[in-house]
Amino acid sequence: MPSFSHFFDTLFSSSDVFIRAMLLTLELTVVSIIVGIVIGLLFALLKISNIKVLAWISDAYVFLVRGTPLIVQIFILYFGISNLFLLPDFWAASLALAFHNGAYISEILRGTIQSIDKGQMEAGRSLGMSNSLALRRIILPQAFRRALPPLGNQFIIGLKDSSLAAFISMNELFNVATTLGSNNFDE
């Protein structure tokens, strides 16, 4: 029966592997969240636009991505699309996580943009700003400030979701821990 000392001996003797896996997991999460914020902002702006076709495209994206399991999205991107463009595992996983996070982030940003008082836009317009300039200089800075707590939650969710990259053989933290555990605790 393995003891705690055996566990810690294994952990510390493999610390370089764990640190590399932890850094890869963190890198995967940060890249997917940053790209997800860009995607989310784009689809949030499409959703609040006055052009119905653009709003419908945003609705369809959010509905499809939020309605399918993340592992299915990872498999579609990895086994389907990444084979066409020869994407490495890291980028296939990053893009799949980014598209997934983008759908949730678009709803976060849409909600925070719409929570800003209409008078803010009217004030910008009265100063001679165009709608896009007022949105960029007045509305979006306030919306991003309000979006920080839910974006922090989404970062944590993205960190947990990154463990699914193990299913496409990425050596992120979950996969390394599982491999070391199965190699060292079969006594």
C-alpha positions in Angstrom: 0.0 0.0 0.0 1.5 3.4 -1.0 2.2 5.8 1.8 2.2 9.5 2.0 6.0 9.6 1.9 5.9 7.5 -1.3 3.5 10.1 -2.7 5.6 13.1 -1.8 8.8 11.3 -3.0 7.2 10.8 -6.4 5.8 14.3 -6.5 9.1 16.0 -5.7 11.2 13.7 -7.9 8.9 14.6 -10.8 8.6 18.2 -10.0 10.1 19.4 -13.2 7.5 17.5 -15.2 4.7 18.9 -13.1 6.0 22.4 -13.5 6.3 22.1 -17.3 2.8 20.7 -17.4 1.4 23.4 -15.1 3.0 26.1 -17.3 1.6 24.5 -20.4 -1.9 24.4 -18.8 -1.6 28.0 -17.7 -0.4 29.0 -21.2 -3.3 27.1 -22.8 -5.8 28.8 -20.5 -4.4 32.4 -21.0 -4.2 32.1 -24.8 -7.7 30.6 -25.0 -9.2 33.3 -22.8 -7.4 36.2 -24.6 -8.6 34.9 -28.0 -12.0 34.1 -26.4 -12.3 37.8 -25.3 -11.7 39.0 -28.8 -14.2 36.5 -30.2 -16.7 37.3 -27.4 -16.4 41.0 -28.0 -17.0 40.6 -31.7 -20.1 38.4 -31.2 -21.4 40.7 -28.4 -21.2 43.7 -30.7 -23.0 41.6 -33.4 -25.7 40.7 -31.0 -26.4 44.3 -29.9 -26.3 45.7 -33.5 -29.4 46.9 -35.2 -28.9 44.6 -38.1 -31.0 41.6 -37.5 -28.9 39.2 -39.6 -25.8 40.0 -37.6 -27.7 39.5 -34.3 -29.0 36.2 -35.7 -25.5 35.0 -36.5 -24.4 35.8 -33.0 -27.4 34.0 -31.5 -26.7 30.9 -33.7 -23.0 30.9 -32.6 -23.8 31.2 -29.0 -26.6 28.6 -29.2 -24.5 26.0 -31.1 -21.3 26.4 -29.0 -23.1 26.5 -25.6 -25.3 23.6 -26.7 -22.6 21.1 -27.6 -20.1 19.5 -25.2 -16.6 21.0 -25.2 -15.0 17.6 -25.8 -17.0 17.3 -29.0 -15.8 20.7 -30.1 -12.2 19.8 -29.3 -12.5 16.6 -31.3 -14.1 18.4 -34.3 -11.3 20.9 -34.3 -8.5 18.4 -33.7 -9.6 15.5 -35.9 -11.3 17.6 -38.5 -10.1 21.1 -39.1 -6.6 20.9 -37.7 -5.8 18.0 -40.0 -6.6 20.2 -43.0 -4.3 23.0 -41.8 -1.8 20.9 -39.9 -2.2 22.6 -36.6 -0.1 21.4 -33.6 -2.0 20.0 -30.6 -1.5 23.2 -28.6 -3.1 25.4 -31.2 -6.0 23.0 -31.9 -6.8 22.8 -28.1 -6.3 26.6 -27.7 -8.7 27.4 -30.6 -11.3 24.9 -29.5 -11.2 26.4 -25.9 -11.2 29.9 -27.3 -14.3 29.3 -29.5 -16.0 27.7 -26.5 -15.0 30.5 -24.1 -15.9 33.1 -26.7 -19.6 32.1 -26.6 -19.8 32.5 -22.8 -17.7 35.7 -22.9 -19.9 37.2 -25.6 -22.9 36.9 -23.3 -20.9 38.4 -20.4 -19.9 41.3 -22.5 -23.3 41.8 -24.1 -24.8 41.9 -20.6 -22.3 44.4 -19.3 -22.5 46.6 -22.4 -26.3 46.7 -22.1 -26.1 47.4 -18.4 -24.4 50.8 -19.1 -27.0 53.6 -18.9 -28.3 54.8 -22.2 -27.5 58.4 -21.1 -23.8 57.6 -21.4 -24.2 57.0 -25.2 -26.4 60.1 -25.4 -23.7 62.2 -23.6 -21.1 61.0 -26.1 -23.3 61.8 -29.0 -24.0 65.3 -27.6 -20.3 65.9 -27.6 -20.1 65.2 -31.3 -18.9 61.6 -31.1 -20.0 59.0 -33.6 -21.7 55.9 -32.2 -18.6 53.8 -32.7 -16.4 56.4 -31.1 -18.7 56.7 -28.1 -18.9 53.0 -27.8 -15.1 52.7 -27.9 -14.3 55.6 -25.5 -17.2 55.7 -23.2 -19.3 52.4 -23.1 -16.6 49.7 -23.5 -14.3 50.9 -20.7 -17.2 50.9 -18.3 -18.5 47.6 -19.6 -15.0 45.9 -19.2 -14.8 47.2 -15.7 -18.1 45.6 -14.8 -17.2 42.4 -16.7 -14.0 41.7 -14.7 -15.7 39.5 -12.0 -17.5 37.3 -14.4 -14.4 37.2 -16.7 -12.5 36.0 -13.7 -15.0 33.2 -13.2 -14.7 32.3 -16.9 -10.9 32.2 -16.5 -11.3 29.7 -13.7 -13.8 27.7 -15.8 -11.3 27.8 -18.7 -8.5 26.6 -16.5 -10.7 23.6 -15.4 -11.8 23.0 -19.0 -8.2 22.9 -20.2 -7.9 19.4 -18.7 -9.9 18.1 -21.6 -6.9 18.8 -23.8 -5.5 15.5 -22.4 -8.0 13.7 -24.7 -5.9 14.8 -27.7 -2.7 13.7 -26.0 -1.5 17.1 -24.8 0.8 16.8 -21.8 -1.0 19.3 -19.7 -1.3 19.0 -15.9 -4.2 16.5 -15.8 -2.5 14.1 -18.3 0.9 14.3 -16.5 -0.7 13.7 -13.1 -2.7 10.7 -14.4 0.4 9.2 -16.1 2.6 9.6 -13.1 -0.1 8.2 -10.8 -0.6 5.2 -12.9 3.2 4.5 -13.3 4.0 4.9 -9.6 1.1 3.7 -7.6 0.5 0.2 -9.1 2.2 -1.6 -6.2 
